[in-house]
């Protein structure tokens, strides 16, 4: 898949103006880097492009419950503030940055990365956040994190479900206190 082929298809779908601005072509190149190995044809790009353009994403109920803790709420807010203060989202070392931020709340680096991935995409796996961040952009990242935090705070608040679907006690992602 080439940038030109995807740009032409996006124009046919009504998702891109003609001629395509230089910034849009950079976005398409980043999209191909992030999703190219998952797509068998240029038509397969439609669903992930539309998902990236949406202001929010659906998070499966059990995954949202996993995020339902004060530690995760504050961590996601810290991540959003970090993104908000970045002039450019390309080239960020988000794996490192998220690990540092997660550690401040006693959350393991990988768990923090997974929490951000879930909050931004509604999925536990996918392209690296270093590629997703410039695809989503500042505004969508802030909207998606804000929506997750709002869902966590309203309704039942930060009280997690007592039992998972398997009938076993359910425990959300929580930070641990650093050793004294």
HELIX and SHEET records of a PDB file:
HELIX    1   1 UNK A    3  UNK A   12  1                                  10    
HELIX    2   2 UNK A   22  UNK A   35  1                                  14    
HELIX    3   3 UNK A   36  UNK A   38  5                                   3    
HELIX    4   4 UNK A   42  UNK A   44  5                                   3    
HELIX    5   5 UNK A   45  UNK A   53  1                                   9    
HELIX    6   6 UNK A   61  UNK A   66  1                                   6    
HELIX    7   7 UNK A   70  UNK A   84  1                                  15    
HELIX    8   8 UNK A   94  UNK A  104  1                                  11    
HELIX    9   9 UNK A  109  UNK A  121  1                                  13    
HELIX   10  10 UNK A  129  UNK A  153  1                                  25    
END                                                                             
